[in-house]
Amino acid sequence: MADIEALKQLNELVAQQAPGLSRDMLLQATAQSLGNAAHNATLAQNQHNAIIKTNTALASEMLLSMGPKASK
């Protein structure tokens, strides 16, 4: 009989705690996802900037190397 009462109390405790725990887990998962998205966006921006700088350097080098040849 005591086991049945203990199970009832346990079920009530779980029923009380479950909504809060599931909400907290959802918020934590959402925060993690947003953090990952921010890191991914930062990485993509850094890579984009590196590509732009490289292209600018290569194009400048090509233009400067054509200067003396084009003036002849």
mmCIF file of the N, C-alpha and C atoms, coordinates in Angstrom:
data_MODEL
# 
_entry.id   MODEL 
# 
loop_
_atom_site.group_PDB 
_atom_site.id 
_atom_site.type_symbol 
_atom_site.label_atom_id 
_atom_site.label_alt_id 
_atom_site.label_comp_id 
_atom_site.label_asym_id 
_atom_site.label_entity_id 
_atom_site.label_seq_id 
_atom_site.pdbx_PDB_ins_code 
_atom_site.Cartn_x 
_atom_site.Cartn_y 
_atom_site.Cartn_z 
_atom_site.occupancy 
_atom_site.B_iso_or_equiv 
_atom_site.pdbx_formal_charge 
_atom_site.auth_seq_id 
_atom_site.auth_comp_id 
_atom_site.auth_asym_id 
_atom_site.auth_atom_id 
_atom_site.pdbx_PDB_model_num 
ATOM 1   N N  . MET A 1 1  ? 0.812  -1.188 0.000   1.00 0.00 ? 1  MET A N  1 
ATOM 2   C CA . MET A 1 1  ? 0.000  0.000  0.000   1.00 0.00 ? 1  MET A CA 1 
ATOM 3   C C  . MET A 1 1  ? 0.863  1.263  0.000   1.00 0.00 ? 1  MET A C  1 
ATOM 4   N N  . ALA A 1 2  ? 1.999  1.184  0.722   1.00 0.00 ? 2  ALA A N  1 
ATOM 5   C CA . ALA A 1 2  ? 2.898  2.335  0.797   1.00 0.00 ? 2  ALA A CA 1 
ATOM 6   C C  . ALA A 1 2  ? 3.538  2.609  -0.560  1.00 0.00 ? 2  ALA A C  1 
ATOM 7   N N  . ASP A 1 3  ? 3.765  1.527  -1.312  1.00 0.00 ? 3  ASP A N  1 
ATOM 8   C CA . ASP A 1 3  ? 4.367  1.690  -2.633  1.00 0.00 ? 3  ASP A CA 1 
ATOM 9   C C  . ASP A 1 3  ? 3.434  2.457  -3.564  1.00 0.00 ? 3  ASP A C  1 
ATOM 10  N N  . ILE A 1 4  ? 2.157  2.196  -3.482  1.00 0.00 ? 4  ILE A N  1 
ATOM 11  C CA . ILE A 1 4  ? 1.186  2.880  -4.337  1.00 0.00 ? 4  ILE A CA 1 
ATOM 12  C C  . ILE A 1 4  ? 1.141  4.367  -3.991  1.00 0.00 ? 4  ILE A C  1 
ATOM 13  N N  . GLU A 1 5  ? 1.164  4.672  -2.701  1.00 0.00 ? 5  GLU A N  1 
ATOM 14  C CA . GLU A 1 5  ? 1.151  6.078  -2.279  1.00 0.00 ? 5  GLU A CA 1 
ATOM 15  C C  . GLU A 1 5  ? 2.429  6.788  -2.726  1.00 0.00 ? 5  GLU A C  1 
ATOM 16  N N  . ALA A 1 6  ? 3.559  6.111  -2.646  1.00 0.00 ? 6  ALA A N  1 
ATOM 17  C CA . ALA A 1 6  ? 4.827  6.692  -3.082  1.00 0.00 ? 6  ALA A CA 1 
ATOM 18  C C  . ALA A 1 6  ? 4.810  6.952  -4.592  1.00 0.00 ? 6  ALA A C  1 
ATOM 19  N N  . LEU A 1 7  ? 4.239  6.030  -5.351  1.00 0.00 ? 7  LEU A N  1 
ATOM 20  C CA . LEU A 1 7  ? 4.138  6.222  -6.802  1.00 0.00 ? 7  LEU A CA 1 
ATOM 21  C C  . LEU A 1 7  ? 3.224  7.387  -7.139  1.00 0.00 ? 7  LEU A C  1 
ATOM 22  N N  . LYS A 1 8  ? 2.144  7.541  -6.398  1.00 0.00 ? 8  LYS A N  1 
ATOM 23  C CA . LYS A 1 8  ? 1.247  8.672  -6.631  1.00 0.00 ? 8  LYS A CA 1 
ATOM 24  C C  . LYS A 1 8  ? 1.960  9.990  -6.364  1.00 0.00 ? 8  LYS A C  1 
ATOM 25  N N  . GLN A 1 9  ? 2.719  10.028 -5.277  1.00 0.00 ? 9  GLN A N  1 
ATOM 26  C CA . GLN A 1 9  ? 3.461  11.245 -4.953  1.00 0.00 ? 9  GLN A CA 1 
ATOM 27  C C  . GLN A 1 9  ? 4.528  11.548 -6.008  1.00 0.00 ? 9  GLN A C  1 
ATOM 28  N N  . LEU A 1 10 ? 5.173  10.493 -6.474  1.00 0.00 ? 10 LEU A N  1 
ATOM 29  C CA . LEU A 1 10 ? 6.181  10.662 -7.516  1.00 0.00 ? 10 LEU A CA 1 
ATOM 30  C C  . LEU A 1 10 ? 5.545  11.181 -8.803  1.00 0.00 ? 10 LEU A C  1 
ATOM 31  N N  . ASN A 1 11 ? 4.416  10.620 -9.175  1.00 0.00 ? 11 ASN A N  1 
ATOM 32  C CA . ASN A 1 11 ? 3.720  11.066 -10.382 1.00 0.00 ? 11 ASN A CA 1 
ATOM 33  C C  . ASN A 1 11 ? 3.298  12.531 -10.262 1.00 0.00 ? 11 ASN A C  1 
ATOM 34  N N  . GLU A 1 12 ? 2.843  12.932 -9.090  1.00 0.00 ? 12 GLU A N  1 
ATOM 35  C CA . GLU A 1 12 ? 2.457  14.326 -8.883  1.00 0.00 ? 12 GLU A CA 1 
ATOM 36  C C  . GLU A 1 12 ? 3.667  15.248 -8.988  1.00 0.00 ? 12 GLU A C  1 
ATOM 37  N N  . LEU A 1 13 ? 4.776  14.813 -8.413  1.00 0.00 ? 13 LEU A N  1 
ATOM 38  C CA . LEU A 1 13 ? 5.993  15.614 -8.476  1.00 0.00 ? 13 LEU A CA 1 
ATOM 39  C C  . LEU A 1 13 ? 6.467  15.779 -9.923  1.00 0.00 ? 13 LEU A C  1 
ATOM 40  N N  . VAL A 1 14 ? 6.452  14.684 -10.662 1.00 0.00 ? 14 VAL A N  1 
ATOM 41  C CA . VAL A 1 14 ? 6.867  14.738 -12.068 1.00 0.00 ? 14 VAL A CA 1 
ATOM 42  C C  . VAL A 1 14 ? 5.916  15.631 -12.859 1.00 0.00 ? 14 VAL A C  1 
ATOM 43  N N  . ALA A 1 15 ? 4.625  15.523 -12.597 1.00 0.00 ? 15 ALA A N  1 
ATOM 44  C CA . ALA A 1 15 ? 3.652  16.351 -13.303 1.00 0.00 ? 15 ALA A CA 1 
ATOM 45  C C  . ALA A 1 15 ? 3.845  17.831 -13.003 1.00 0.00 ? 15 ALA A C  1 
ATOM 46  N N  . GLN A 1 16 ? 4.286  18.150 -11.800 1.00 0.00 ? 16 GLN A N  1 
ATOM 47  C CA . GLN A 1 16 ? 4.525  19.549 -11.438 1.00 0.00 ? 16 GLN A CA 1 
ATOM 48  C C  . GLN A 1 16 ? 5.817  20.073 -12.061 1.00 0.00 ? 16 GLN A C  1 
ATOM 49  N N  . GLN A 1 17 ? 6.842  19.241 -12.079 1.00 0.00 ? 17 GLN A N  1 
ATOM 50  C CA . GLN A 1 17 ? 8.159  19.699 -12.523 1.00 0.00 ? 17 GLN A CA 1 
ATOM 51  C C  . GLN A 1 17 ? 8.356  19.629 -14.036 1.00 0.00 ? 17 GLN A C  1 
ATOM 52  N N  . ALA A 1 18 ? 7.662  18.746 -14.707 1.00 0.00 ? 18 ALA A N  1 
ATOM 53  C CA . ALA A 1 18 ? 7.897  18.510 -16.138 1.00 0.00 ? 18 ALA A CA 1 
ATOM 54  C C  . ALA A 1 18 ? 7.711  19.751 -17.006 1.00 0.00 ? 18 ALA A C  1 
ATOM 55  N N  . PRO A 1 19 ? 6.644  20.538 -16.841 1.00 0.00 ? 19 PRO A N  1 
ATOM 56  C CA . PRO A 1 19 ? 6.502  21.707 -17.715 1.00 0.00 ? 19 PRO A CA 1 
ATOM 57  C C  . PRO A 1 19 ? 7.656  22.706 -17.587 1.00 0.00 ? 19 PRO A C  1 
ATOM 58  N N  . GLY A 1 20 ? 8.074  22.954 -16.369 1.00 0.00 ? 20 GLY A N  1 
ATOM 59  C CA . GLY A 1 20 ? 9.193  23.882 -16.171 1.00 0.00 ? 20 GLY A CA 1 
ATOM 60  C C  . GLY A 1 20 ? 10.488 23.353 -16.748 1.00 0.00 ? 20 GLY A C  1 
ATOM 61  N N  . LEU A 1 21 ? 10.745 22.081 -16.536 1.00 0.00 ? 21 LEU A N  1 
ATOM 62  C CA . LEU A 1 21 ? 11.979 21.483 -17.064 1.00 0.00 ? 21 LEU A CA 1 
ATOM 63  C C  . LEU A 1 21 ? 11.982 21.469 -18.585 1.00 0.00 ? 21 LEU A C  1 
ATOM 64  N N  . SER A 1 22 ? 10.856 21.120 -19.177 1.00 0.00 ? 22 SER A N  1 
ATOM 65  C CA . SER A 1 22 ? 10.812 21.080 -20.642 1.00 0.00 ? 22 SER A CA 1 
ATOM 66  C C  . SER A 1 22 ? 10.954 22.481 -21.227 1.00 0.00 ? 22 SER A C  1 
ATOM 67  N N  . ARG A 1 23 ? 10.365 23.490 -20.569 1.00 0.00 ? 23 ARG A N  1 
ATOM 68  C CA . ARG A 1 23 ? 10.512 24.870 -21.031 1.00 0.00 ? 23 ARG A CA 1 
ATOM 69  C C  . ARG A 1 23 ? 11.975 25.307 -20.923 1.00 0.00 ? 23 ARG A C  1 
ATOM 70  N N  . ASP A 1 24 ? 12.612 24.982 -19.809 1.00 0.00 ? 24 ASP A N  1 
ATOM 71  C CA . ASP A 1 24 ? 14.019 25.336 -19.638 1.00 0.00 ? 24 ASP A CA 1 
ATOM 72  C C  . ASP A 1 24 ? 14.900 24.660 -20.678 1.00 0.00 ? 24 ASP A C  1 
ATOM 73  N N  . MET A 1 25 ? 14.604 23.413 -20.977 1.00 0.00 ? 25 MET A N  1 
ATOM 74  C CA . MET A 1 25 ? 15.378 22.695 -21.995 1.00 0.00 ? 25 MET A CA 1 
ATOM 75  C C  . MET A 1 25 ? 15.184 23.320 -23.371 1.00 0.00 ? 25 MET A C  1 
ATOM 76  N N  . LEU A 1 26 ? 13.951 23.736 -23.662 1.00 0.00 ? 26 LEU A N  1 
ATOM 77  C CA . LEU A 1 26 ? 13.678 24.388 -24.943 1.00 0.00 ? 26 LEU A CA 1 
ATOM 78  C C  . LEU A 1 26 ? 14.434 25.707 -25.047 1.00 0.00 ? 26 LEU A C  1 
ATOM 79  N N  . LEU A 1 27 ? 14.420 26.497 -23.980 1.00 0.00 ? 27 LEU A N  1 
ATOM 80  C CA . LEU A 1 27 ? 15.127 27.774 -23.997 1.00 0.00 ? 27 LEU A CA 1 
ATOM 81  C C  . LEU A 1 27 ? 16.628 27.568 -24.148 1.00 0.00 ? 27 LEU A C  1 
ATOM 82  N N  . GLN A 1 28 ? 17.172 26.559 -23.490 1.00 0.00 ? 28 GLN A N  1 
ATOM 83  C CA . GLN A 1 28 ? 18.604 26.283 -23.603 1.00 0.00 ? 28 GLN A CA 1 
ATOM 84  C C  . GLN A 1 28 ? 18.964 25.844 -25.020 1.00 0.00 ? 28 GLN A C  1 
ATOM 85  N N  . ALA A 1 29 ? 18.141 24.987 -25.609 1.00 0.00 ? 29 ALA A N  1 
ATOM 86  C CA . ALA A 1 29 ? 18.402 24.549 -26.981 1.00 0.00 ? 29 ALA A CA 1 
ATOM 87  C C  . ALA A 1 29 ? 18.300 25.720 -27.958 1.00 0.00 ? 29 ALA A C  1 
ATOM 88  N N  . THR A 1 30 ? 17.332 26.604 -27.740 1.00 0.00 ? 30 THR A N  1 
ATOM 89  C CA . THR A 1 30 ? 17.182 27.775 -28.598 1.00 0.00 ? 30 THR A CA 1 
ATOM 90  C C  . THR A 1 30 ? 18.383 28.700 -28.467 1.00 0.00 ? 30 THR A C  1 
ATOM 91  N N  . ALA A 1 31 ? 18.836 28.927 -27.235 1.00 0.00 ? 31 ALA A N  1 
ATOM 92  C CA . ALA A 1 31 ? 20.007 29.776 -27.018 1.00 0.00 ? 31 ALA A CA 1 
ATOM 93  C C  . ALA A 1 31 ? 21.243 29.183 -27.693 1.00 0.00 ? 31 ALA A C  1 
ATOM 94  N N  . GLN A 1 32 ? 21.406 27.882 -27.600 1.00 0.00 ? 32 GLN A N  1 
ATOM 95  C CA . GLN A 1 32 ? 22.547 27.224 -28.241 1.00 0.00 ? 32 GLN A CA 1 
ATOM 96  C C  . GLN A 1 32 ? 22.483 27.375 -29.759 1.00 0.00 ? 32 GLN A C  1 
ATOM 97  N N  . SER A 1 33 ? 21.290 27.215 -30.317 1.00 0.00 ? 33 SER A N  1 
ATOM 98  C CA . SER A 1 33 ? 21.126 27.347 -31.768 1.00 0.00 ? 33 SER A CA 1 
ATOM 99  C C  . SER A 1 33 ? 21.432 28.767 -32.234 1.00 0.00 ? 33 SER A C  1 
ATOM 100 N N  . LEU A 1 34 ? 20.951 29.755 -31.488 1.00 0.00 ? 34 LEU A N  1 
ATOM 101 C CA . LEU A 1 34 ? 21.218 31.148 -31.856 1.00 0.00 ? 34 LEU A CA 1 
ATOM 102 C C  . LEU A 1 34 ? 22.704 31.481 -31.728 1.00 0.00 ? 34 LEU A C  1 
ATOM 103 N N  . GLY A 1 35 ? 23.338 30.935 -30.714 1.00 0.00 ? 35 GLY A N  1 
ATOM 104 C CA . GLY A 1 35 ? 24.779 31.144 -30.567 1.00 0.00 ? 35 GLY A CA 1 
ATOM 105 C C  . GLY A 1 35 ? 25.559 30.531 -31.719 1.00 0.00 ? 35 GLY A C  1 
ATOM 106 N N  . ASN A 1 36 ? 25.171 29.332 -32.111 1.00 0.00 ? 36 ASN A N  1 
ATOM 107 C CA . ASN A 1 36 ? 25.828 28.682 -33.254 1.00 0.00 ? 36 ASN A CA 1 
ATOM 108 C C  . ASN A 1 36 ? 25.610 29.478 -34.532 1.00 0.00 ? 36 ASN A C  1 
ATOM 109 N N  . ALA A 1 37 ? 24.409 29.997 -34.722 1.00 0.00 ? 37 ALA A N  1 
ATOM 110 C CA . ALA A 1 37 ? 24.119 30.801 -35.917 1.00 0.00 ? 37 ALA A CA 1 
ATOM 111 C C  . ALA A 1 37 ? 24.978 32.066 -35.938 1.00 0.00 ? 37 ALA A C  1 
ATOM 112 N N  . ALA A 1 38 ? 25.138 32.697 -34.785 1.00 0.00 ? 38 ALA A N  1 
ATOM 113 C CA . ALA A 1 38 ? 25.971 33.904 -34.716 1.00 0.00 ? 38 ALA A CA 1 
ATOM 114 C C  . ALA A 1 38 ? 27.429 33.578 -35.027 1.00 0.00 ? 38 ALA A C  1 
ATOM 115 N N  . HIS A 1 39 ? 27.936 32.473 -34.494 1.00 0.00 ? 39 HIS A N  1 
ATOM 116 C CA . HIS A 1 39 ? 29.313 32.084 -34.793 1.00 0.00 ? 39 HIS A CA 1 
ATOM 117 C C  . HIS A 1 39 ? 29.485 31.755 -36.277 1.00 0.00 ? 39 HIS A C  1 
ATOM 118 N N  . ASN A 1 40 ? 28.511 31.074 -36.852 1.00 0.00 ? 40 ASN A N  1 
ATOM 119 C CA . ASN A 1 40 ? 28.592 30.738 -38.276 1.00 0.00 ? 40 ASN A CA 1 
ATOM 120 C C  . ASN A 1 40 ? 28.578 31.994 -39.135 1.00 0.00 ? 40 ASN A C  1 
ATOM 121 N N  . ALA A 1 41 ? 27.741 32.966 -38.765 1.00 0.00 ? 41 ALA A N  1 
ATOM 122 C CA . ALA A 1 41 ? 27.673 34.211 -39.527 1.00 0.00 ? 41 ALA A CA 1 
ATOM 123 C C  . ALA A 1 41 ? 28.993 34.974 -39.436 1.00 0.00 ? 41 ALA A C  1 
ATOM 124 N N  . THR A 1 42 ? 29.593 34.993 -38.260 1.00 0.00 ? 42 THR A N  1 
ATOM 125 C CA . THR A 1 42 ? 30.875 35.673 -38.083 1.00 0.00 ? 42 THR A CA 1 
ATOM 126 C C  . THR A 1 42 ? 31.965 35.007 -38.906 1.00 0.00 ? 42 THR A C  1 
ATOM 127 N N  . LEU A 1 43 ? 31.995 33.685 -38.880 1.00 0.00 ? 43 LEU A N  1 
ATOM 128 C CA . LEU A 1 43 ? 32.992 32.952 -39.665 1.00 0.00 ? 43 LEU A CA 1 
ATOM 129 C C  . LEU A 1 43 ? 32.807 33.215 -41.155 1.00 0.00 ? 43 LEU A C  1 
ATOM 130 N N  . ALA A 1 44 ? 31.576 33.193 -41.626 1.00 0.00 ? 44 ALA A N  1 
ATOM 131 C CA . ALA A 1 44 ? 31.307 33.438 -43.044 1.00 0.00 ? 44 ALA A CA 1 
ATOM 132 C C  . ALA A 1 44 ? 31.732 34.853 -43.443 1.00 0.00 ? 44 ALA A C  1 
ATOM 133 N N  . GLN A 1 45 ? 31.473 35.823 -42.572 1.00 0.00 ? 45 GLN A N  1 
ATOM 134 C CA . GLN A 1 45 ? 31.873 37.197 -42.863 1.00 0.00 ? 45 GLN A CA 1 
ATOM 135 C C  . GLN A 1 45 ? 33.396 37.323 -42.920 1.00 0.00 ? 45 GLN A C  1 
ATOM 136 N N  . ASN A 1 46 ? 34.085 36.679 -42.011 1.00 0.00 ? 46 ASN A N  1 
ATOM 137 C CA . ASN A 1 46 ? 35.549 36.718 -42.027 1.00 0.00 ? 46 ASN A CA 1 
ATOM 138 C C  . ASN A 1 46 ? 36.115 36.087 -43.297 1.00 0.00 ? 46 ASN A C  1 
ATOM 139 N N  . GLN A 1 47 ? 35.538 34.977 -43.703 1.00 0.00 ? 47 GLN A N  1 
ATOM 140 C CA . GLN A 1 47 ? 36.005 34.319 -44.929 1.00 0.00 ? 47 GLN A CA 1 
ATOM 141 C C  . GLN A 1 47 ? 35.734 35.193 -46.148 1.00 0.00 ? 47 GLN A C  1 
ATOM 142 N N  . HIS A 1 48 ? 34.567 35.831 -46.166 1.00 0.00 ? 48 HIS A N  1 
ATOM 143 C CA . HIS A 1 48 ? 34.220 36.723 -47.267 1.00 0.00 ? 48 HIS A CA 1 
ATOM 144 C C  . HIS A 1 48 ? 35.209 37.886 -47.347 1.00 0.00 ? 48 HIS A C  1 
ATOM 145 N N  . ASN A 1 49 ? 35.527 38.467 -46.201 1.00 0.00 ? 49 ASN A N  1 
ATOM 146 C CA . ASN A 1 49 ? 36.481 39.579 -46.179 1.00 0.00 ? 49 ASN A CA 1 
ATOM 147 C C  . ASN A 1 49 ? 37.865 39.138 -46.658 1.00 0.00 ? 49 ASN A C  1 
ATOM 148 N N  . ALA A 1 50 ? 38.279 37.938 -46.293 1.00 0.00 ? 50 ALA A N  1 
ATOM 149 C CA . ALA A 1 50 ? 39.583 37.438 -46.738 1.00 0.00 ? 50 ALA A CA 1 
ATOM 150 C C  . ALA A 1 50 ? 39.597 37.251 -48.249 1.00 0.00 ? 50 ALA A C  1 
ATOM 151 N N  . ILE A 1 51 ? 38.505 36.752 -48.803 1.00 0.00 ? 51 ILE A N  1 
ATOM 152 C CA . ILE A 1 51 ? 38.421 36.564 -50.258 1.00 0.00 ? 51 ILE A CA 1 
ATOM 153 C C  . ILE A 1 51 ? 38.457 37.908 -50.971 1.00 0.00 ? 51 ILE A C  1 
ATOM 154 N N  . ILE A 1 52 ? 37.737 38.886 -50.434 1.00 0.00 ? 52 ILE A N  1 
ATOM 155 C CA . ILE A 1 52 ? 37.723 40.215 -51.059 1.00 0.00 ? 52 ILE A CA 1 
ATOM 156 C C  . ILE A 1 52 ? 39.123 40.830 -51.034 1.00 0.00 ? 52 ILE A C  1 
ATOM 157 N N  . LYS A 1 53 ? 39.817 40.722 -49.904 1.00 0.00 ? 53 LYS A N  1 
ATOM 158 C CA . LYS A 1 53 ? 41.170 41.285 -49.813 1.00 0.00 ? 53 LYS A CA 1 
ATOM 159 C C  . LYS A 1 53 ? 42.117 40.592 -50.780 1.00 0.00 ? 53 LYS A C  1 
ATOM 160 N N  . THR A 1 54 ? 41.982 39.278 -50.901 1.00 0.00 ? 54 THR A N  1 
ATOM 161 C CA . THR A 1 54 ? 42.839 38.537 -51.831 1.00 0.00 ? 54 THR A CA 1 
ATOM 162 C C  . THR A 1 54 ? 42.570 38.943 -53.265 1.00 0.00 ? 54 THR A C  1 
ATOM 163 N N  . ASN A 1 55 ? 41.299 39.047 -53.620 1.00 0.00 ? 55 ASN A N  1 
ATOM 164 C CA . ASN A 1 55 ? 40.947 39.453 -54.984 1.00 0.00 ? 55 ASN A CA 1 
ATOM 165 C C  . ASN A 1 55 ? 41.431 40.864 -55.280 1.00 0.00 ? 55 ASN A C  1 
ATOM 166 N N  . THR A 1 56 ? 41.314 41.750 -54.306 1.00 0.00 ? 56 THR A N  1 
ATOM 167 C CA . THR A 1 56 ? 41.787 43.120 -54.496 1.00 0.00 ? 56 THR A CA 1 
ATOM 168 C C  . THR A 1 56 ? 43.293 43.140 -54.704 1.00 0.00 ? 56 THR A C  1 
ATOM 169 N N  . ALA A 1 57 ? 44.006 42.362 -53.921 1.00 0.00 ? 57 ALA A N  1 
ATOM 170 C CA . ALA A 1 57 ? 45.464 42.317 -54.067 1.00 0.00 ? 57 ALA A CA 1 
ATOM 171 C C  . ALA A 1 57 ? 45.861 41.743 -55.425 1.00 0.00 ? 57 ALA A C  1 
ATOM 172 N N  . LEU A 1 58 ? 45.201 40.684 -55.841 1.00 0.00 ? 58 LEU A N  1 
ATOM 173 C CA . LEU A 1 58 ? 45.530 40.080 -57.136 1.00 0.00 ? 58 LEU A CA 1 
ATOM 174 C C  . LEU A 1 58 ? 45.195 41.022 -58.290 1.00 0.00 ? 58 LEU A C  1 
ATOM 175 N N  . ALA A 1 59 ? 44.056 41.673 -58.227 1.00 0.00 ? 59 ALA A N  1 
ATOM 176 C CA . ALA A 1 59 ? 43.678 42.600 -59.293 1.00 0.00 ? 59 ALA A CA 1 
ATOM 177 C C  . ALA A 1 59 ? 44.620 43.793 -59.338 1.00 0.00 ? 59 ALA A C  1 
ATOM 178 N N  . SER A 1 60 ? 45.005 44.307 -58.178 1.00 0.00 ? 60 SER A N  1 
ATOM 179 C CA . SER A 1 60 ? 45.952 45.432 -58.141 1.00 0.00 ? 60 SER A CA 1 
ATOM 180 C C  . SER A 1 60 ? 47.288 45.027 -58.741 1.00 0.00 ? 60 SER A C  1 
ATOM 181 N N  . GLU A 1 61 ? 47.747 43.834 -58.392 1.00 0.00 ? 61 GLU A N  1 
ATOM 182 C CA . GLU A 1 61 ? 49.012 43.344 -58.944 1.00 0.00 ? 61 GLU A CA 1 
ATOM 183 C C  . GLU A 1 61 ? 48.935 43.224 -60.457 1.00 0.00 ? 61 GLU A C  1 
ATOM 184 N N  . MET A 1 62 ? 47.833 42.723 -60.967 1.00 0.00 ? 62 MET A N  1 
ATOM 185 C CA . MET A 1 62 ? 47.673 42.573 -62.408 1.00 0.00 ? 62 MET A CA 1 
ATOM 186 C C  . MET A 1 62 ? 47.658 43.939 -63.093 1.00 0.00 ? 62 MET A C  1 
ATOM 187 N N  . LEU A 1 63 ? 46.936 44.896 -62.509 1.00 0.00 ? 63 LEU A N  1 
ATOM 188 C CA . LEU A 1 63 ? 46.888 46.232 -63.113 1.00 0.00 ? 63 LEU A CA 1 
ATOM 189 C C  . LEU A 1 63 ? 48.252 46.905 -63.083 1.00 0.00 ? 63 LEU A C  1 
ATOM 190 N N  . LEU A 1 64 ? 48.967 46.781 -61.977 1.00 0.00 ? 64 LEU A N  1 
ATOM 191 C CA . LEU A 1 64 ? 50.275 47.394 -61.885 1.00 0.00 ? 64 LEU A CA 1 
ATOM 192 C C  . LEU A 1 64 ? 51.285 46.745 -62.819 1.00 0.00 ? 64 LEU A C  1 
ATOM 193 N N  . SER A 1 65 ? 51.144 45.449 -63.004 1.00 0.00 ? 65 SER A N  1 
ATOM 194 C CA . SER A 1 65 ? 52.083 44.752 -63.917 1.00 0.00 ? 65 SER A CA 1 
ATOM 195 C C  . SER A 1 65 ? 51.813 45.101 -65.373 1.00 0.00 ? 65 SER A C  1 
ATOM 196 N N  . MET A 1 66 ? 50.601 45.518 -65.707 1.00 0.00 ? 66 MET A N  1 
ATOM 197 C CA . MET A 1 66 ? 50.283 45.881 -67.090 1.00 0.00 ? 66 MET A CA 1 
ATOM 198 C C  . MET A 1 66 ? 50.683 47.309 -67.387 1.00 0.00 ? 66 MET A C  1 
ATOM 199 N N  . GLY A 1 67 ? 50.931 48.121 -66.384 1.00 0.00 ? 67 GLY A N  1 
ATOM 200 C CA . GLY A 1 67 ? 51.249 49.539 -66.603 1.00 0.00 ? 67 GLY A CA 1 
ATOM 201 C C  . GLY A 1 67 ? 52.400 49.772 -67.556 1.00 0.00 ? 67 GLY A C  1 
ATOM 202 N N  . PRO A 1 68 ? 53.566 49.243 -67.283 1.00 0.00 ? 68 PRO A N  1 
ATOM 203 C CA . PRO A 1 68 ? 54.687 49.488 -68.199 1.00 0.00 ? 68 PRO A CA 1 
ATOM 204 C C  . PRO A 1 68 ? 54.480 48.881 -69.590 1.00 0.00 ? 68 PRO A C  1 
ATOM 205 N N  . LYS A 1 69 ? 53.825 47.757 -69.654 1.00 0.00 ? 69 LYS A N  1 
ATOM 206 C CA . LYS A 1 69 ? 53.591 47.121 -70.962 1.00 0.00 ? 69 LYS A CA 1 
ATOM 207 C C  . LYS A 1 69 ? 52.589 47.928 -71.785 1.00 0.00 ? 69 LYS A C  1 
ATOM 208 N N  . ALA A 1 70 ? 51.590 48.477 -71.126 1.00 0.00 ? 70 ALA A N  1 
ATOM 209 C CA . ALA A 1 70 ? 50.561 49.212 -71.848 1.00 0.00 ? 70 ALA A CA 1 
ATOM 210 C C  . ALA A 1 70 ? 51.061 50.573 -72.316 1.00 0.00 ? 70 ALA A C  1 
ATOM 211 N N  . SER A 1 71 ? 52.075 51.137 -71.670 1.00 0.00 ? 71 SER A N  1 
ATOM 212 C CA . SER A 1 71 ? 52.541 52.485 -72.044 1.00 0.00 ? 71 SER A CA 1 
ATOM 213 C C  . SER A 1 71 ? 53.455 52.467 -73.263 1.00 0.00 ? 71 SER A C  1 
ATOM 214 N N  . LYS A 1 72 ? 53.906 51.308 -73.711 1.00 0.00 ? 72 LYS A N  1 
ATOM 215 C CA . LYS A 1 72 ? 54.803 51.217 -74.874 1.00 0.00 ? 72 LYS A CA 1 
ATOM 216 C C  . LYS A 1 72 ? 54.080 51.368 -76.168 1.00 0.00 ? 72 LYS A C  1 
# 
